[in-house]
Amino acid sequence: MPENKSEARQTLTLIRGLPGSGKSTLAKHLAKATGATHLEADMFMVDRQGFYEFDPRRLNATHTKCQTACREALEDGESTVVSNTFTRFWELQSYIEIAEELGIPLQIIECHGKFRSIHQVPDETLADMRDRWEELPVKYR
C-alpha cells in the first residue's frame, strides 16, 4: 500500500444508488480511507447556516457545481469520489468525459442497500426514481 497520497494512483470513483442505498456512507468511508475528495450534489444544497435545503429549481446548478468541483479536484491531482443518485446513464456522462479527458482511471460502484434516507425522500419520489433506473452499459460494469 502506498505510504502517502502522492504515491497512490489517482482515480475517479462514481457511486450511484437510490436515496437510502448507502452511497454517501460508502463515499465518505472511501474518501477517508484513500485521502480522496468526496463530492455530491447535495453538498451544494446547503444554506448559509449549513442546513440541507432541497430546492428542485437549483438541481441543474448544483449538479454543474459538483461537476466543476470534481474537475478542479482531479486537475489538482486529487483522487475524487462522487456520490449521487445517477439513476440514468446520461447523468454520469459528464464525469466519464472528465475522467477520459484527463486520462484518469474510472470506477463506477452501485449501492443497493435499503436504509433510511437522511433527506426524507417521499415514497412516490423514490418509486419514480426506481422506475427510471437504467442499468449501466456493459463497458462500465
C-alpha positions as CSV (number, residue, x, y, z in Angstrom):
1,M,0.0,0.0,0.0
2,P,1.4,3.5,-0.8
3,E,2.8,5.4,2.1
4,N,1.3,8.7,1.2
5,K,-1.4,10.1,-1.1
6,S,1.1,11.3,-3.7
7,E,2.2,7.7,-4.3
8,A,-1.4,6.4,-4.8
9,R,-2.8,6.1,-8.3
10,Q,-5.3,8.9,-8.9
11,T,-8.8,7.7,-9.7
12,L,-12.4,8.9,-10.1
13,T,-15.0,6.8,-8.4
14,L,-18.6,7.4,-9.1
15,I,-21.1,5.9,-6.7
16,R,-24.7,5.6,-7.7
17,G,-27.9,4.4,-6.0
18,L,-31.3,5.4,-4.8
19,P,-31.8,7.5,-1.7
20,G,-31.1,5.4,1.4
21,S,-28.9,2.9,-0.5
22,G,-25.7,3.7,1.4
23,K,-23.9,5.7,-1.3
24,S,-23.0,8.7,0.8
25,T,-21.8,6.5,3.7
26,L,-19.7,4.4,1.3
27,A,-18.3,7.5,-0.4
28,K,-17.3,9.0,3.0
29,H,-15.5,5.8,4.0
30,L,-13.7,5.5,0.7
31,A,-12.6,9.1,0.7
32,K,-11.3,8.9,4.3
33,A,-9.5,5.6,3.6
34,T,-7.8,6.9,0.4
35,G,-7.5,10.6,1.1
36,A,-9.8,11.3,-1.8
37,T,-12.1,14.3,-2.2
38,H,-15.7,13.4,-1.6
39,L,-18.4,15.3,-3.6
40,E,-22.1,15.1,-4.1
41,A,-24.7,17.5,-5.4
42,D,-26.4,17.6,-2.0
43,M,-23.3,19.4,-0.7
44,F,-24.4,22.3,-2.9
45,M,-27.9,22.4,-1.5
46,V,-26.8,23.6,1.9
47,D,-28.0,27.0,3.1
48,R,-25.7,29.7,4.8
49,Q,-26.3,28.2,8.2
50,G,-25.2,24.8,7.0
51,F,-28.6,23.1,6.7
52,Y,-29.6,20.9,3.8
53,E,-32.4,22.6,1.9
54,F,-33.6,20.7,-1.3
55,D,-34.8,23.1,-4.0
56,P,-35.7,21.4,-7.3
57,R,-35.2,24.7,-9.1
58,R,-31.5,24.6,-8.2
59,L,-30.8,21.0,-9.4
60,N,-29.1,21.9,-12.6
61,A,-26.9,24.5,-10.9
62,T,-25.9,22.1,-8.1
63,H,-25.0,19.3,-10.5
64,T,-22.9,21.8,-12.5
65,K,-21.2,22.9,-9.3
66,C,-20.5,19.3,-8.4
67,Q,-19.0,18.6,-11.8
68,T,-16.9,21.7,-11.7
69,A,-15.6,20.8,-8.3
70,C,-14.8,17.3,-9.5
71,R,-12.8,18.6,-12.4
72,E,-10.9,21.0,-10.2
73,A,-10.0,18.3,-7.7
74,L,-8.9,15.9,-10.4
75,E,-6.8,18.7,-12.1
76,D,-5.2,19.3,-8.7
77,G,-4.1,15.7,-8.6
78,E,-6.6,14.5,-6.1
79,S,-8.5,11.2,-6.4
80,T,-12.2,12.0,-6.2
81,V,-15.3,10.1,-5.1
82,V,-18.7,11.4,-6.3
83,S,-21.9,10.0,-4.9
84,N,-25.2,11.0,-6.5
85,T,-28.3,9.0,-7.4
86,F,-27.2,8.9,-11.1
87,T,-30.5,7.0,-12.0
88,R,-29.9,7.5,-15.7
89,F,-26.7,6.8,-17.6
90,W,-26.6,10.3,-19.1
91,E,-26.2,11.7,-15.6
92,L,-22.8,10.0,-15.3
93,Q,-21.7,11.1,-18.7
94,S,-20.1,14.5,-17.8
95,Y,-18.0,12.7,-15.1
96,I,-17.0,10.0,-17.5
97,E,-15.9,12.6,-20.1
98,I,-13.8,14.4,-17.4
99,A,-12.0,11.2,-16.5
100,E,-11.4,10.3,-20.1
101,E,-10.2,13.8,-21.0
102,L,-7.8,13.9,-18.1
103,G,-6.7,10.2,-18.6
104,I,-7.8,9.2,-15.0
105,P,-9.0,5.7,-14.3
106,L,-12.7,5.5,-13.6
107,Q,-14.7,3.1,-11.5
108,I,-18.5,3.0,-11.0
109,I,-20.0,1.4,-7.9
110,E,-23.7,0.8,-7.4
111,C,-25.3,0.7,-4.0
112,H,-28.4,-1.3,-3.4
113,G,-28.8,-1.1,0.3
114,K,-32.2,-0.3,1.9
115,F,-31.5,2.1,4.6
116,R,-33.5,5.2,5.8
117,S,-32.8,8.2,3.6
118,I,-31.4,11.1,5.5
119,H,-33.3,13.5,3.3
120,Q,-36.8,12.1,4.0
121,V,-37.5,11.4,0.3
122,P,-41.2,10.8,-0.2
123,D,-42.2,7.3,-1.2
124,E,-43.7,8.5,-4.5
125,T,-40.4,10.2,-5.5
126,L,-38.4,7.1,-4.5
127,A,-40.8,4.9,-6.7
128,D,-40.3,7.3,-9.6
129,M,-36.6,7.1,-9.3
130,R,-36.7,3.3,-9.1
131,D,-38.8,3.2,-12.2
132,R,-36.4,5.4,-14.2
133,W,-33.3,3.4,-13.1
134,E,-31.1,2.5,-16.0
135,E,-28.6,-0.3,-16.0
136,L,-25.0,0.6,-16.8
137,P,-23.7,-0.2,-20.3
138,V,-21.6,-3.4,-20.2
139,K,-18.4,-1.3,-20.7
140,Y,-18.9,0.3,-17.3
141,R,-20.0,-2.8,-15.2
